[in-house]
Every structure is written in C-alpha cells, then in structure tokens.
Amino acid sequence: MAINGKRNAKKEKTRIDNMLKSYDLNGHKIEVRYDDHSLHIRNDSALEAFIAPAIEDRARMLAEIVLKEFEQVQGRALDFGVPSLTIEIIAHVYAGHIAGIIEKATDIRLLDQLAEKIIDRCRSIDAGETGHDQDRTVWDVLAPYTRLIVQLLPLKKNIAAGP
C-alpha cells in the first residue's frame, strides 16, 4: 500500500509539471505552460490582440483563468494573486510591443540590439512564486497601481496592429 501511495503521489506531483494548455479567449489562442511553482504565458500576436480591446480587464481575465487552472490541477494556489499577474502580463505585452516598434523604426545598431533583447525577454511571461521568480516583488509592488499605469500607456488602441 505504501509503495502504491508513493506512485500515486509522484503522478499527482508531475501532473502539472510542464503541462501545456491552450485557451480560446474571444477567438484568440492563448498558450500557457504550467510548472510546479510557475506558469509561462506565450506573449505573441494572439495575446496582444486578446488584451487590446480592454487591456486591464482582459489581462485580469487571463490572470484569473490561469491562476484558477493552476489551483484546480495542483491542489494549491500560487503564492501571488490576480493583481500581481495582471500587471506582469500588461508590462510584458507593452514592453515587447514598444521594443518591436523601436526595432522596426531605427537602423541604430545599439537600439536594435537593446530592442531585440527586450523582445526576447518578453516572448514568454514567466510568472513564478517568490524564490522561483526574481521579479515577483516588482509585480507585487506595482499591482496596486495597475489602473494608473494602464492610463499612462501609449498606443492603447494600436497594440493589436503589431509593431
């Protein structure tokens, strides 16, 4: 019985490790990979198009969905909440979008290199628990200011059009 119990426990533990799931949200395919202490949202044109019509609301909706999925599958919540993940999604989408605009608009090598580095870092929104995500504290601190940050963002209507 104990051996069987250990096998089942191992199955339960690996159930979420590296689990890939796609969500169809308003006709946009959003891909998320789940791990034991984190989740990874693919930041692509589908994500941009999904959040563009209502940036804060759509980013919050996605945060709620993926955090609920993690909790249902893993049997525990991640140690960060919807507000923290919402601002992290918004920041990554916008940083990648603006870097793409810079990359296309300039032939200055240093700016192109910087833009490419930002784009590479933003391709995946890697949201992890404290101790598994070096930026978790940044998002937790910014979370109460999400509405203000969104109001200050440029290009709100143009984000879905791509860089």
SVG drawing of the C-alpha trace seen along z (x, -y; Angstrom):
<svg xmlns="http://www.w3.org/2000/svg" viewBox="-15 -59 40 61">
<polyline fill="none" stroke="black" stroke-width="0.4" points="0.0,0.0 2.8,-2.5 4.5,-1.8 1.3,-2.4 0.7,-5.6 4.2,-6.8 3.5,-6.1 0.2,-8.0 1.9,-10.9 4.5,-11.1 1.8,-11.0 0.0,-13.8 3.2,-15.9 4.1,-15.6 0.6,-16.2 1.2,-20.0 4.9,-19.9 5.5,-21.2 1.8,-20.9 0.9,-22.9 -2.6,-24.2 -4.3,-26.4 -7.2,-28.7 -9.6,-30.1 -10.4,-33.5 -12.6,-35.6 -11.2,-33.8 -7.6,-34.1 -5.5,-31.1 -3.5,-31.8 -0.9,-29.2 0.2,-28.6 2.7,-26.2 2.4,-25.3 5.2,-24.1 5.3,-23.3 6.0,-26.9 5.3,-29.0 3.3,-29.5 4.5,-30.7 2.2,-32.6 3.3,-32.9 3.4,-36.5 2.5,-36.7 0.2,-38.5 -2.8,-36.4 -2.2,-37.7 -1.8,-41.3 -5.0,-41.0 -6.9,-39.5 -6.0,-42.2 -6.0,-45.2 -9.8,-46.0 -9.8,-46.3 -6.2,-46.0 -6.7,-45.9 -9.9,-43.8 -8.6,-41.3 -5.2,-40.9 -7.1,-40.4 -9.4,-37.8 -6.5,-35.8 -4.8,-36.1 -7.9,-34.7 -8.2,-31.9 -4.6,-30.7 -4.3,-31.0 -7.6,-29.1 -6.4,-26.4 -3.1,-26.1 -5.0,-25.7 -7.5,-23.2 -4.8,-21.0 -2.1,-21.4 -4.5,-21.5 -2.9,-24.7 -2.7,-28.3 0.5,-30.0 1.8,-32.5 0.8,-35.5 -2.5,-36.7 -4.5,-38.1 -3.4,-41.8 0.3,-40.9 -0.1,-38.6 -2.3,-41.2 0.3,-43.9 3.0,-41.4 1.0,-40.5 0.4,-44.1 4.0,-45.1 5.4,-42.2 3.0,-42.8 3.7,-46.5 7.4,-46.2 7.6,-43.7 5.3,-45.8 7.2,-49.1 10.6,-47.3 9.2,-45.9 8.3,-49.4 11.8,-50.7 13.5,-47.8 11.5,-48.5 11.9,-52.3 15.6,-52.6 18.8,-51.4 20.9,-52.3 22.7,-49.1 22.7,-49.7 19.0,-50.4 18.3,-47.4 20.3,-45.2 18.5,-46.6 15.1,-46.2 15.9,-42.6 17.0,-41.8 13.7,-43.2 11.7,-41.3 13.5,-38.0 12.8,-38.5 9.1,-39.3 8.4,-36.3 7.2,-34.4 5.6,-35.9 7.3,-33.7 5.3,-34.3 6.7,-32.4 6.4,-32.2 8.8,-34.0 12.1,-32.1 11.3,-31.0 10.9,-34.4 13.4,-37.1 10.9,-39.8 7.9,-38.7 8.4,-41.6 8.4,-44.1 5.0,-42.9 3.6,-42.7 4.6,-46.3 3.2,-47.6 -0.1,-45.7 -2.0,-48.4 -1.1,-50.9 -2.3,-48.9 -5.1,-51.2 -2.8,-54.3 -0.1,-52.5 -2.7,-51.5 -4.0,-55.1 -0.4,-56.3 0.4,-53.7 0.8,-55.0 -0.6,-53.2 -3.5,-51.6 -5.7,-51.3 -2.8,-50.3 -1.3,-47.4 -3.3,-44.8 -2.0,-46.1 1.5,-44.9 4.8,-46.9"/>
</svg>
